[in-house]
Amino acid sequence: MLPDPESPVCSAKGCRGAAVYVLAWNNPKIHTPERRKTWLACDEHREHLSQFLGVRGFLKDVVLLSEWDARGV
Protein backbone atom coordinates (compact mmCIF):
# COMPACT_ATOMS: atom_id res chain seq x y z
CA MET A 1 0.00 0.00 0.00
CA LEU A 2 1.39 3.41 -0.97
CA PRO A 3 1.36 6.27 1.52
CA ASP A 4 -1.06 9.15 1.09
CA PRO A 5 0.70 11.66 -1.23
CA GLU A 6 -0.26 14.44 1.20
CA SER A 7 1.40 12.70 4.17
CA PRO A 8 5.05 13.45 4.98
CA VAL A 9 7.43 10.58 4.21
CA CYS A 10 10.84 9.61 5.55
CA SER A 11 13.88 11.34 4.05
CA ALA A 12 15.98 8.15 3.98
CA LYS A 13 16.94 7.17 0.45
CA GLY A 14 14.34 4.84 -1.05
CA CYS A 15 12.08 4.87 2.00
CA ARG A 16 8.41 5.69 1.55
CA GLY A 17 7.50 5.15 5.22
CA ALA A 18 5.40 7.64 7.12
CA ALA A 19 7.44 10.34 8.83
CA VAL A 20 7.22 10.28 12.63
CA TYR A 21 10.20 12.50 13.56
CA VAL A 22 11.73 15.79 12.47
CA LEU A 23 15.53 15.94 12.59
CA ALA A 24 16.51 19.60 12.79
CA TRP A 25 20.05 20.28 11.66
CA ASN A 26 22.43 22.95 10.49
CA ASN A 27 25.81 22.97 8.79
CA PRO A 28 27.77 25.62 10.72
CA LYS A 29 30.15 26.15 7.78
CA ILE A 30 27.34 27.49 5.57
CA HIS A 31 24.34 28.29 7.82
CA THR A 32 23.82 30.94 10.46
CA PRO A 33 23.54 29.46 14.00
CA GLU A 34 19.75 29.94 14.21
CA ARG A 35 19.03 28.37 10.80
CA ARG A 36 17.41 24.93 10.91
CA LYS A 37 17.12 22.58 7.95
CA THR A 38 14.96 19.49 8.43
CA TRP A 39 14.87 15.87 7.47
CA LEU A 40 11.93 13.61 8.23
CA ALA A 41 12.36 10.11 9.61
CA CYS A 42 10.22 7.03 10.12
CA ASP A 43 10.72 4.86 13.21
CA GLU A 44 13.06 2.55 11.30
CA HIS A 45 15.43 5.27 10.03
CA ARG A 46 15.44 7.79 12.91
CA GLU A 47 18.60 6.40 14.49
CA HIS A 48 20.49 6.00 11.20
CA LEU A 49 19.72 9.53 10.02
CA SER A 50 20.45 10.95 13.48
CA GLN A 51 23.86 9.24 13.50
CA PHE A 52 24.63 10.47 9.99
CA LEU A 53 23.97 14.08 11.00
CA GLY A 54 25.43 13.69 14.49
CA VAL A 55 28.82 12.39 13.40
CA ARG A 56 29.19 15.52 11.26
CA GLY A 57 28.15 17.80 14.13
CA PHE A 58 25.03 18.94 12.26
CA LEU A 59 22.22 17.46 14.37
CA LYS A 60 20.54 20.01 16.64
CA ASP A 61 17.25 18.38 17.68
CA VAL A 62 15.00 15.35 17.14
CA VAL A 63 11.31 16.06 17.69
CA LEU A 64 8.12 14.14 17.04
CA LEU A 65 6.50 15.42 13.86
CA SER A 66 3.27 16.15 15.76
CA GLU A 67 5.19 18.35 18.23
CA TRP A 68 7.06 20.12 15.42
CA ASP A 69 3.74 20.87 13.69
CA ALA A 70 2.32 22.18 16.97
CA ARG A 71 5.24 24.62 17.22
CA GLY A 72 4.12 26.21 13.98
CA VAL A 73 7.64 26.00 12.60
N, C-alpha and C positions, 0 to 999 in steps of 0.2 A: 504494500500500500504506500503510495506517495504522500508526502506531507502536504498540507494545505499551502498553496503558493503564497498566501498572505502571512503564514507563520514563520517566525525567524528560525533559521537552521544553523547548525554548527559550522564554524569556520574551518574545521579540519579538512584537509584535502580529501575529496571524494566522499565525505560524510554528508548525508542528507537527514541526519537525526535532528529532532526538535531541540532547539537551544534552551538551556536551563540556566546557564550562567553567563555573565558578562565579565570578560577579562579586560580591565582598563590598564593601558600601558602607555609608555612614552619613551621615545629614543632621545636621551638628553643631548646627543650630538646635533640633532636637527630640530627638536621641539622645545618650546619654552616650558619651564617647569610645571605650569598649571595646565598645559595641553594634555588631553587624554584621548587616545585612539582606542578603539574597542574591537575585540574579537568576541564571537559568541561560541559557547561550548556546550555540547551535550554531556550527560553524566559520564559517558565512556571516555571522552577526550579532554575533560577538564584538567586532569593531572598532567597529561602529556603537553597540552598547550601552555599550561602554567609553567612547567619546567622549561620549555623552549624559551619563553619570554624571561623567566627568572634567571636562567644561567647567563643571559645577556645583560641583566640588570635593568630590564625594561618594565617588568611587571610592577604595577602600583596597587592594584586591588582586584579581588575576585568577589563578585556580588551576584546573588540570585537575580535572574532577569526580571522577576516580578518586583523586586525591591528597586532595581535600577529604573524601571518604568515609573514606579511610584515617586522617585526623586524628580521626575520631569526633566531628566538629563537628555 
